[in-house]
């Protein structure tokens, strides 16, 4: 399926001259002079090599249609990340290369993720847009501090550290955006 280069997002699988590449990083660049472009970091699915590639904003790229299954994360061990398909109870293990970078920051027991398959082989994971995580450590709040003026660091149950408002305390659950790693709200 052809799409505009400005539609490229992290996790997409692109066909570049017969080579399948996963997008690991994408940023839309709009310089003061000249044409806008998409700056990307692509990982070759066969060789594992990561390359930088810039696409013109008017360029069209081939996005690979993938089969997507919803699966539940079970655990991580030396062989990789283990997921289970609820309909067939089949379990698969994905290597850290296939799972993607930074996934440990959001995986909690029972989390449902989308696992992408190409020709029967898993090629990537799509996390939910937000996850709810428990605050395990944070500093006490400052009295009379406004919520937006003075954020403080909080360590979550997965080890992720995010900036939260002063009213968030140890034991609270917070919603975190998985794309940006930012605090959204207390639950």
C-alpha positions in Angstrom: 0.0 0.0 0.0 1.5 3.3 -1.1 1.4 6.2 1.4 2.8 9.7 1.7 6.2 9.9 3.4 4.7 12.3 6.0 2.5 9.4 7.2 5.5 7.3 8.3 5.3 6.3 12.0 7.4 4.3 14.4 6.7 0.6 14.0 5.7 0.8 10.3 7.3 -1.8 8.0 8.4 -0.3 4.7 9.4 -2.0 1.5 12.4 -0.1 0.1 13.5 -1.6 -3.2 12.6 -5.1 -2.1 14.2 -4.8 1.4 11.9 -4.8 4.4 12.7 -2.2 7.1 11.1 -1.3 10.4 10.8 2.4 11.3 12.5 2.9 14.7 12.4 6.7 14.8 10.6 9.2 12.6 10.6 13.0 12.8 8.9 15.5 10.5 11.4 18.3 9.6 10.2 21.7 8.4 13.2 23.9 7.6 12.9 27.7 7.3 13.9 27.4 3.7 13.3 24.5 1.3 10.9 21.6 1.4 9.7 19.6 4.4 10.9 16.0 4.8 10.7 13.0 7.1 13.9 12.0 8.8 13.9 8.3 9.8 16.0 5.6 11.4 15.2 2.3 9.7 16.2 -1.2 10.7 16.7 -3.8 8.0 14.7 -6.9 9.1 17.1 -9.4 7.5 20.5 -8.0 8.4 19.6 -5.9 11.5 21.5 -2.9 10.2 20.1 0.5 11.2 20.4 3.3 8.7 19.3 6.9 8.5 17.0 7.8 5.6 15.4 11.1 4.6 12.2 11.1 2.6 10.9 14.2 0.7 7.4 15.2 2.0 5.9 14.6 -1.5 7.6 11.1 -1.8 5.4 8.0 -1.8 6.6 4.9 0.1 5.4 1.3 0.2 4.0 0.2 3.6 3.7 -3.5 4.0 0.3 -4.9 5.0 0.8 -7.0 8.1 -1.4 -9.5 9.9 -2.1 -8.2 13.4 -3.0 -10.4 16.4 -3.9 -9.2 19.8 -1.8 -11.0 22.4 -1.1 -10.9 26.1 2.3 -10.3 27.5 3.3 -13.1 29.9 7.0 -12.7 30.9 10.5 -12.0 29.8 13.4 -14.4 30.1 16.8 -15.2 28.4 15.0 -16.3 25.2 13.0 -13.1 24.9 9.5 -11.7 25.5 6.7 -14.3 25.7 3.2 -13.5 24.5 0.0 -15.6 24.3 -2.8 -15.6 21.7 -6.1 -15.7 23.6 -8.0 -17.4 20.8 -5.6 -20.4 20.3 -3.6 -20.2 23.6 -0.5 -20.4 21.4 2.6 -18.8 22.9 5.4 -17.1 21.1 8.8 -15.7 22.2 10.1 -12.6 20.5 13.7 -11.5 20.6 14.5 -7.9 21.9 15.3 -6.9 18.2 11.7 -7.9 17.1 10.0 -6.5 20.2 11.6 -3.1 19.8 13.5 -0.6 22.0 12.1 0.8 25.2 9.3 -1.8 25.4 10.4 -2.8 29.0 9.2 0.6 30.2 5.6 -0.2 29.5 5.2 -4.0 29.9 3.1 -5.0 32.9 1.5 -8.3 33.6 -1.6 -8.9 31.5 -1.0 -6.1 29.1 -2.6 -6.7 25.7 -0.4 -5.7 22.7 -0.7 -6.0 18.9 1.8 -8.4 17.4 2.5 -7.9 13.7 3.2 -10.9 11.4 4.6 -10.9 7.9 4.3 -14.2 6.0 3.7 -16.0 9.4 6.7 -14.5 11.1 6.4 -12.0 13.9 8.1 -8.7 13.0 7.0 -6.2 15.6 4.8 -5.1 18.5 2.3 -2.3 18.7 1.8 -1.0 22.3 -1.5 0.5 23.4 -1.5 4.3 23.2 -1.5 4.6 27.0 -0.8 2.3 30.0 -1.7 2.7 33.7 1.3 2.2 35.9 1.9 2.3 39.7 4.1 5.0 41.3 6.7 3.1 43.4 8.9 6.1 44.4 8.6 9.8 44.4 9.5 12.8 46.6 6.9 14.3 48.9 4.8 17.1 47.4 5.6 20.7 48.0 2.8 22.5 49.8 1.0 25.2 47.8 2.8 24.2 44.6 0.8 24.5 41.4 0.4 21.3 39.4 1.9 22.7 36.2 4.6 24.9 37.6 6.8 22.4 39.5 6.8 18.8 38.3 8.8 16.2 40.2 10.3 12.8 39.1 8.4 9.6 39.9 9.7 6.0 39.4 7.0 3.7 38.1 6.6 -0.1 38.6 8.5 -0.8 35.4 11.5 1.4 36.2 10.4 4.2 33.9 10.9 7.7 35.4 8.4 10.4 34.4 7.8 14.0 35.5 4.6 14.2 37.5 2.7 17.0 39.3 3.3 17.7 43.0 0.0 16.0 44.1 1.0 12.5 42.8 2.3 10.3 45.6 3.7 6.8 46.1 1.0 4.2 45.6 -1.0 6.3 43.0 -1.7 4.9 39.5 -0.9 7.2 36.6 -1.6 7.1 32.9 1.4 7.3 30.7 1.6 7.9 26.9 3.6 5.0 25.4 4.7 7.1 22.3 6.2 10.0 24.2 6.8 8.5 27.7 4.9 11.5 29.3 2.6 11.6 32.3 -1.0 12.2 31.2 -3.2 12.0 34.4 -3.6 10.4 37.8 -6.1 7.6 37.9 
